[in-house]
Amino acid sequence: MNHILVVDDEAEIRSSLEEILREEDYGVAGAADAEEAVTLLRDVPYDVVLLDIWLPGRDGLELLAQIREWPAETRPEVIMISGHGTIEAAVKATKLGAYDFLEKPLSLERTLIVVKNAVEARRMRAENVEFKRQFSAASVLTGESVPVKALRQQIRLMAPTNGRVLIYGESGTGKELIARSIHAESLRRDRVFVELNCAAIPEAHIEAELFGVRRNAQPDAPTEQRGTLERADGGTLFLDEVGDMSLKTQAKVLSALDDQMFTPVGGTQPLRVDVRLIASTNKDLEEEIAKGNFREDLFYRLNVVPFFVPPLRERKQDIPPLVREFLGEYGRQYGRPRMEINEDALEALGRYQWPGNVRELKNVIERMLILNPRVLRIERKHLPPLTHKTGARATEEFSSLQQARDAYEREYIQKKIEEARNNISHAAELLGLERSHLYRKMKALGIAVRE
């Protein structure tokens, strides 16, 4: 429920507004002066304040100025109302940050429309603040190993430029995190960051996703669709797993990069954009060029500044801080108390080779929290079998060949599902299975479906 505060020294107007707003399912309270209003605002997170300009003691404009000093995430939208409305008062209120200005006698229809729009504006502002907070937190590169320190230094040097970046690394190493970190420290950090996973989109749809679709361009496509290049205008476009893009699409991307212009599918008018491009790949693109799978000219356009993200097995000293970060993250997500992990468990995690890299480590931590809801300290016995026994010692974990085979299949299928970002159809392609066969496998092995 959204909460509205009505501040007016005329009891009749206050009561009338409260009654009308309650009928619209708002939570409503009233105040007769600025001091009472401040007291109520400290107790309840109101979404909108309907504030009269002329109040006993401090007037409404003074209270508006005070409210605008509050943090964005807690500040309500303020709609000024007045029976002596003047252009000068309206301009002053707008400069002080009022959402809108209503004159008495109030129009019921207009008042409800303005309140509804103000509630939506407040919601969007709160979501934007939260998104920026999460984006900033998600852009922190955790670890103190030499490779991670070198990456952080490289990001600081390259982020403020418009240079194109190509990020190399195995699946799950954190290539997207590097891209987000570059954007977060760039001059475009207040603009959009748009991601397109080239491996997860069917070949028939990738052009539409990149360049957009104009009316009646394709029978099975939406009437009109903005592509990722258009949506990323002014910001950063991240092409994840660019090595999986077809040669036909590569040619169009190359043309768009050269001119910063492209024509949507089915369109007739070219669009000009200002986009910084960051790409990533888990493939050796020079080898793909030799095989004829990747354009050499596109490679040189993308590979202006190469970033190499090492696999987790080559920076194992980063495992303890990563584990503690993920414990905190999932603890907050699942409403759990602060969790610890003992040294024996950390040593076991350090011995494992992590074929799925940081993504696999993160999934293991989440799995442990889910499967051990009452545990406050992670011990070695809480770890999945394949993480705390390696090599020949791993055979001790299983009493039969079938158990060992099931454990391996479970881990391998989970890894492929993670690579496909929970897209089961794409995971089935990676595994060489029919979609229905993969579902049966997942059910038999106890793998949760999160598509």
C-alpha positions in Angstrom: 0.0 0.0 0.0 1.2 3.5 -0.9 1.1 6.1 1.9 0.0 9.8 1.4 0.4 12.6 3.9 -2.0 15.6 3.6 -0.7 18.8 5.2 -3.3 21.6 5.4 -4.4 23.8 8.2 -8.0 23.7 7.0 -9.6 20.7 8.7 -12.4 20.4 6.1 -10.1 20.2 3.1 -7.8 17.9 5.0 -10.6 15.5 5.9 -12.1 15.6 2.4 -8.8 14.7 0.8 -8.1 11.9 3.3 -11.6 10.4 2.6 -11.1 10.6 -1.2 -7.6 9.0 -1.1 -8.7 6.2 1.2 -11.4 5.3 -1.3 -8.5 4.8 -3.8 -6.8 2.3 -1.4 -4.1 4.7 -0.2 -2.9 4.8 3.4 -3.6 8.3 4.4 -2.7 10.6 7.4 -3.2 14.3 8.0 -1.2 17.1 9.6 -2.3 20.7 10.4 1.2 22.3 10.3 4.8 21.8 9.3 6.0 20.5 12.7 3.3 17.9 13.0 4.1 16.9 9.4 7.8 16.4 10.2 7.0 14.2 13.2 4.8 12.0 11.0 7.3 11.8 8.2 10.0 10.6 10.6 7.8 7.7 11.7 6.3 6.5 8.4 7.9 6.3 4.9 5.3 8.3 3.0 5.4 8.1 -0.8 3.6 11.5 -1.5 3.0 14.6 0.5 0.1 17.0 -0.4 1.4 20.2 1.1 -0.4 23.5 1.4 1.8 26.6 0.9 0.1 28.7 3.6 0.6 27.1 7.0 0.8 28.5 10.5 4.4 28.9 11.7 6.7 27.6 9.0 5.1 27.7 5.5 4.9 24.9 3.0 7.8 26.1 0.9 10.2 26.0 3.9 9.0 22.4 4.7 9.5 21.5 1.0 13.1 22.8 1.1 13.7 20.7 4.2 12.3 17.5 2.6 14.4 18.0 -0.6 17.5 17.7 1.6 16.6 14.1 2.6 18.3 11.1 1.0 16.7 10.1 -2.4 15.7 6.7 -1.2 13.6 8.0 1.7 12.4 11.3 0.3 8.6 11.5 -0.7 7.4 13.3 -3.7 5.7 16.6 -2.8 2.7 18.1 -4.5 2.1 21.8 -3.5 -1.5 23.0 -3.1 -2.7 26.6 -2.6 -5.8 28.7 -2.6 -3.8 31.8 -3.5 -1.9 30.3 -6.4 0.4 32.6 -8.3 2.9 32.0 -11.1 5.7 33.2 -8.8 4.7 30.6 -6.1 4.4 27.8 -8.6 7.9 28.7 -10.1 9.4 28.8 -6.6 7.9 25.5 -5.7 9.2 23.9 -8.9 12.7 25.2 -8.3 12.6 23.7 -4.8 11.8 20.3 -6.3 8.0 20.0 -6.0 6.5 17.3 -8.2 3.5 19.4 -9.2 1.4 22.4 -8.2 -2.4 22.3 -7.6 -4.7 25.2 -7.1 -7.8 25.3 -4.8 -10.6 24.6 -5.3 -9.1 21.2 -6.1 -10.3 19.2 -9.1 -10.9 15.7 -7.8 -10.0 14.0 -11.2 -6.8 16.1 -11.6 -5.8 15.5 -8.0 -6.1 11.7 -8.3 -4.1 11.7 -11.5 -1.3 13.8 -10.1 -1.1 11.7 -7.0 -1.0 8.5 -9.0 1.8 9.8 -11.2 3.7 11.1 -8.2 3.5 7.6 -6.5 4.8 6.0 -9.7 7.6 8.6 -9.9 8.6 7.9 -6.3 8.6 4.1 -7.0 10.8 4.5 -10.0 13.2 6.8 -8.2 13.6 4.3 -5.3 14.2 1.5 -7.8 16.8 3.5 -9.6 18.6 4.3 -6.4 18.5 0.6 -5.4 19.7 -0.5 -8.9 22.6 1.9 -8.8 23.6 0.6 -5.3 23.4 -3.0 -6.5 25.2 -2.2 -9.7 28.0 -0.5 -7.8 28.3 -3.4 -5.4 28.1 -5.9 -8.3 31.0 -4.1 -10.0 33.6 -4.7 -7.3 36.3 -7.1 -8.2 37.0 -9.3 -5.2 40.4 -10.7 -4.5 44.0 -9.8 -3.6 45.9 -12.1 -6.0 48.4 -10.6 -8.4 46.2 -11.2 -11.4 43.2 -9.5 -9.8 45.3 -6.5 -8.7 46.6 -6.2 -12.2 43.0 -6.3 -13.6 41.9 -3.6 -11.2 44.8 -1.4 -12.3 44.0 -2.0 -16.0 40.4 -1.1 -15.4 41.4 2.2 -13.7 43.6 3.0 -16.7 41.1 2.1 -19.5 37.7 2.8 -18.0 37.7 6.6 -18.6 38.5 6.1 -22.3 36.2 5.0 -25.1 38.6 2.3 -26.2 36.9 -1.0 -27.2 37.7 -3.9 -24.9 37.8 -7.6 -25.5 37.8 -9.8 -22.4 39.2 -13.3 -22.6 38.5 -16.0 -20.1 36.9 -19.4 -19.4 33.2 -19.6 -18.7 32.4 -18.5 -15.1 35.6 -16.5 -14.5 33.7 -13.2 -14.2 34.0 -11.6 -17.6 30.6 -9.8 -17.1 31.9 -8.4 -13.8 34.9 -7.0 -15.6 32.7 -5.3 -18.1 30.4 -3.9 -15.4 33.5 -2.6 -13.5 34.8 -0.8 -16.7 31.4 0.8 -17.1 31.1 1.8 -13.5 34.4 3.6 -13.6 33.8 5.1 -17.0 32.6 8.6 -18.1 29.4 6.8 -19.1 28.6 5.4 -15.6 25.4 7.4 -15.3 24.1 6.0 -18.6 22.8 2.5 -19.5 24.8 -0.7 -19.5 23.1 -3.2 -21.9 24.2 -6.8 -22.2 23.6 -9.3 -25.0 24.6 -12.9 -24.6 25.4 -14.0 -28.2 25.5 -17.7 -27.1 22.0 -17.8 -25.6 20.1 -16.2 -28.5 19.0 -18.4 -31.5 20.8 -17.5 -34.7 17.4 -16.5 -36.3 16.8 -13.8 -33.7 20.2 -12.3 -32.9 20.0 -9.7 -35.7 16.6 -8.5 -34.3 18.1 -8.4 -30.8 21.1 -6.4 -31.9 19.6 -4.0 -34.5 15.9 -4.0 -33.6 12.8 -4.7 -35.8 10.6 -2.2 -37.6 6.9 -2.7 -38.4 5.9 -5.9 -40.4 9.6 -6.9 -40.8 9.1 -10.5 -39.8 5.9 -12.6 -39.5 6.8 -14.1 -36.1 8.5 -10.9 -34.6 6.9 -8.3 -32.5 5.4 -5.3 -34.4 8.3 -3.1 -33.4 11.3 -3.8 -31.2 14.2 -1.6 -30.1 17.6 -3.4 -30.5 20.3 -3.5 -27.9 22.4 -1.1 -30.0 19.6 1.5 -29.9 18.9 0.9 -26.2 22.6 1.3 -25.4 22.9 4.7 -27.1 25.0 7.0 -24.9 26.1 4.1 -22.7 27.9 0.7 -22.9 27.0 -2.4 -24.9 28.4 -5.7 -23.7 28.5 -8.5 -26.2 29.0 -11.6 -24.1 30.5 -14.7 -25.9 31.0 -12.8 -29.1 32.8 -15.8 -30.6 29.4 -17.6 -31.0 28.1 -15.0 -33.4 27.5 -16.1 -37.0 29.6 -14.7 -39.8 26.6 -13.0 -41.3 25.9 -11.1 -38.1 29.6 -10.4 -37.6 29.6 -8.5 -40.9 26.7 -6.3 -39.8 28.3 -5.6 -36.4 31.5 -4.7 -38.2 29.7 -2.1 -40.3 27.9 -0.7 -37.2 31.2 -0.4 -35.4 32.9 1.5 -38.2 30.1 4.1 -38.7 28.2 3.9 -35.4 25.2 3.6 -37.7 22.9 0.7 -38.5 19.5 0.0 -40.0 16.9 -2.0 -38.0 15.6 -5.2 -39.5 12.9 -4.2 -41.9 13.7 -0.6 -41.5 14.6 2.0 -44.2 16.2 4.8 -42.2 19.6 4.2 -40.6 20.1 5.2 -37.0 23.2 6.8 -35.5 24.3 5.9 -32.0 27.1 6.7 -29.6 28.0 3.3 -27.9 31.1 2.0 -26.2 31.5 -1.6 -27.0 32.9 -4.3 -24.7 33.0 -7.9 -25.8 34.0 -11.2 -24.2 34.8 -14.7 -25.3 35.8 -18.0 -23.9 37.2 -19.1 -27.3 40.6 -18.5 -28.9 39.5 -16.1 -31.6 42.7 -16.3 -33.5 42.1 -20.1 -33.8 38.5 -19.4 -34.8 39.8 -17.1 -37.5 42.1 -19.8 -38.8 39.1 -22.2 -39.0 37.0 -19.6 -40.8 34.5 -19.1 -38.0 35.4 -15.5 -37.1 36.2 -12.4 -39.2 39.7 -11.2 -38.9 38.7 -7.5 -39.5 36.1 -7.7 -36.7 38.7 -9.2 -34.4 41.0 -6.3 -34.8 38.2 -3.8 -34.3 37.2 -5.5 -31.0 40.7 -6.3 -29.7 41.8 -2.7 -29.1 42.4 -3.4 -25.4 42.6 -7.1 -24.4 41.8 -8.2 -20.9 42.7 -11.7 -19.7 40.7 -13.1 -16.8 42.6 -16.0 -15.2 40.7 -19.2 -14.1 40.0 -19.5 -10.4 42.5 -22.5 -10.1 45.3 -20.0 -11.0 44.3 -17.5 -8.3 43.3 -19.7 -5.4 44.2 -17.1 -2.7 41.1 -15.3 -3.9 38.9 -18.2 -2.8 38.6 -17.2 1.0 37.5 -13.5 0.3 35.1 -14.7 -2.5 33.6 -17.3 -0.1 33.0 -14.7 2.6 31.5 -12.3 0.1 29.1 -15.0 -1.2 28.2 -16.1 2.3 27.2 -12.4 3.1 25.3 -12.0 -0.1 23.2 -15.1 0.2 22.9 -14.7 3.9 21.1 -11.3 3.2 19.1 -12.8 0.4 17.8 -15.7 2.5 17.4 -13.7 5.7 20.1 -15.7 7.5 22.4 -14.6 10.4 26.0 -13.8 9.6 27.7 -17.1 8.7 31.3 -18.2 9.1 33.5 -20.9 7.5 36.3 -22.8 9.2 39.8 -23.1 7.9 39.5 -26.9 7.2 36.6 -26.1 4.8 38.5 -23.3 3.1 41.5 -25.6 2.6 39.3 -28.2 1.0 37.8 -25.5 -1.3 41.3 -24.4 -2.2 42.3 -27.9 -3.2 39.4 -28.3 -5.7 40.2 -27.3 -9.3 37.0 -25.4 -10.0 36.3 -26.2 -13.6 33.3 -23.9 -13.5 35.4 -21.1 -11.9 33.9 -18.3 -9.8 30.3 -19.1 -10.9 30.7 -22.7 -9.7 32.1 -21.5 -6.3 29.1 -19.1 -6.0 26.6 -21.8 -6.7 28.3 -24.1 -4.2 28.0 -21.5 -1.5 24.3 -20.9 -2.3 23.7 -24.7 -2.3 25.3 -25.1 1.1 23.1 -22.3 2.6 20.0 -23.8 1.2 20.8 -27.4 2.3 22.0 -26.4 5.8 19.4 -23.8 7.0 20.3 -24.1 10.7 24.1 -24.1 10.3 25.9 -20.9 11.4 29.4 -22.1 10.6 30.3 -24.0 7.5 32.5 -27.1 8.1 34.2 -29.5 5.7 31.3 -32.0 6.1 28.9 -29.4 4.6 30.8 -29.2 1.3 29.6 -31.1 -1.8 31.5 -34.3 -2.5 33.4 -33.1 -5.6 34.7 -30.0 -3.9 36.5 -31.6 -0.9 38.0 -34.7 -2.5 40.1 -34.6 -5.6 42.1 -37.0 -7.7 42.3 -40.6 -6.5 40.9 -39.5 -3.1 37.5 -38.7 -4.7 36.8 -42.4 -5.2 36.5 -42.8 -1.4 33.3 -40.7 -1.4 31.2 -43.2 -3.4 30.2 -46.7 -2.5 29.5 -47.7 -6.1 30.3 -46.8 -9.7 26.8 -45.7 -10.3 27.0 -43.1 -7.4 30.3 -41.8 -8.8 28.8 -41.6 -12.3 25.6 -39.8 -11.0 27.7 -37.3 -9.1 29.8 -36.5 -12.1 26.8 -36.2 -14.4 25.0 -33.9 -11.9 28.0 -31.6 -11.7 28.6 -31.6 -15.4 24.9 -30.9 -16.3 24.8 -28.1 -13.7 27.9 -26.5 -15.2 26.3 -26.5 -18.7 23.0 -25.1 -17.3 25.0 -22.3 -15.7 26.9 -21.7 -18.9 23.5 -21.4 -20.7 22.3 -19.0 -17.9 19.5 -21.3 -16.9 18.2 -21.5 -20.5 17.3 -25.2 -20.6 16.9 -25.3 -24.4 20.4 -23.9 -24.9 21.8 -26.2 -22.2 20.4 -29.2 -24.0 22.2 -28.0 -27.2 25.5 -27.7 -25.3 25.0 -31.2 -23.9 23.9 -32.7 -27.3 20.6 -33.9 -25.8 16.9 -33.4 -26.6 15.2 -30.9 -24.3 12.8 -33.5 -22.9 15.7 -35.9 -22.3 17.6 -33.3 -20.3 14.5 -32.6 -18.2 14.3 -36.3 -17.4 18.0 -36.4 -16.5 17.6 -33.4 -14.2 14.6 -34.9 -12.5 16.5 -38.2 -12.0 19.6 -36.5 -10.6 17.7 -34.1 -8.3 18.6 -30.9 -10.2 16.2 -28.1 -9.6 14.7 -26.4 -12.7 15.3 -22.6 -12.6 14.6 -21.4 -16.2 
